[in-house]
Amino acid sequence: MSNVEYRAEGAVGVVTINRPKALNALNSEVLNDLLAAFDGIDLQQVRAVILTGAGEKAFVAGADIGEMSTMTKEEGEAFGKTGNAVFRKIETFPVPVIAAINGFALGGGCELALSCDIRICSDNAVFGQPEVGLGITPGFGGTQRLARAISVSKAKEMLYTGKSVKADEAYRIGLVNSVYPQAELMEGAMKLAQTIARNAPIAVRQCKKAVNEGLDMDLEAGLALESKLFGDCFETLDQREGMSAFLEKRKGVQFVNG
C-alpha cells in the first residue's frame, strides 16, 4: 500500500493517503490501496478511524485527471463504480470514520469526505465539486451525498457552478462539524476519536447502523430498526458494565466490545 499508510494508536486507527506531490489525487491504485487499508483494520482493537491526507496542502485534491483524460465511456463508468464501492465501504464501515480535512477537498476529495461520518477541517480547507468545468459529473457519490449533507439548493449551486467554498462557509452550511487552525487539526481529530472510542463499542456501532440505514427508510421503519438495535445491546458485557458503573457511581468503566 505505497499510496496509503495505516497506523493504530490504541483504539484509534489513522488512515493517511500519502501522495502529497500529486495533492493526494485519487487514481485506481490509490483507491485499491484505500480499500486494502480499511480491509486490514482490526475491528476488535479499533473503535474509531481518522482519515486524512499527507502534507499541508490537500486532503485529496480530486480524482486523477491524467488517468481519466484517456478513458472510454466504459472505462469511465468502471472507474466510477470502483470509487463508489470504496467510498461505500467507508460509509458503511462498522466503526465511525472521521475525516480530518487538511487543505483542498475537491471533486473526489469532497466526495471522500462526504462518505465519512464526521468531517472536521483546517482553516485553509477548500471544498468543491468542479467536475462540470471538466465536462463530466461527479462520479464518486457527489450528486447524492452532498444534497443529503447540506441543503439541496446549496448542493445544486455547488454542483452546477463548480464553485468552491472555504472552511468558514463549509462550517456555516453544515458541511463540516468544526474548523481548526491547521497545526491543531490532527490533535482535534484524535481527541474526538478517543472520546468516541471510550464509549461502549457495540452501542456506537449500533448508533451508526441505525442512522445510516434509517435515513433510507420511512419513520415507522426507522423506529422499528432502532428498537431492534436497542434490544440487541442488552445482555452484552458492555451493557452490564455501563449500567453497573452508573448505579455504583463508578468512574472506571471498562468496555470490552462484547
C-alpha positions, 0 to 999 in steps of 0.5 A: 500500500505505497499510496496509503499508510495505516497506523493504530494508536490504541483504539484509534486507527489513522488512515493517511493517503500519502501522495502529497506531490500529486495533492493526494489525487485519487487514481485506481491504485490509490483507491485499491490501496484505500480499500486494502487499508480499511480491509486490514483494520482490526475491528476488535482493537479499533473503535474509531478511524481518522482519515486524512491526507499527507502534507499541508496542502490537500486532503485529496485534491480530486480524482486523477485527471491524467488517468481519466483524460484517456478513458472510454465511456466504459472505462469511465463508468468502471472507474466510477463504480470502483470509487463508489464501492470504496467510498461505500465501504467507508460509509458503511464501515462498522466503526465511525470514520472521521475525516480530518480535512487538511487543505483542498477537498475537491471533486473526489476529495469532497466526495471522500469526505462526504462518505465519512461520518464526521468531517472536521477541517483546517482553516485553509480547507477548500471544498468543491465539486468542479467536475462540470468545468471538466465536462463530466459529473461527479462520479464518486457519490457527489450528486447524492451525498452532498444534497443529503449533507447540506441543503439541496439548493446549496448542493445544486449551486455547488454542483452546477457552478463548480464553485468552491467554498472555504472552511468558514462557509463549509462550517456555516452550511453544515458541511463540516462539524468544526474548523481548526487552525491547521497545526491543531487539526490532527490533535482535534481529530484524535481527541474526538476519536478517543472520546468516541472510542471510550464509549461502549463499542457495540452501542456506537456501532449500533448508533451508526447502523441505525442512522445510516440505514434509517435515513433510507427508510420511512419513520415507522421503519426507522423506529422499528430498526432502532428498537431492534438495535436497542434490544440487541445491546442488552445482555452484552458485557458492555451493557452490564458494565455501563449500567453497573458503573452508573448505579455504583457511581463508578468512574472506571468503566471498562468496555470490552466490545462484547 
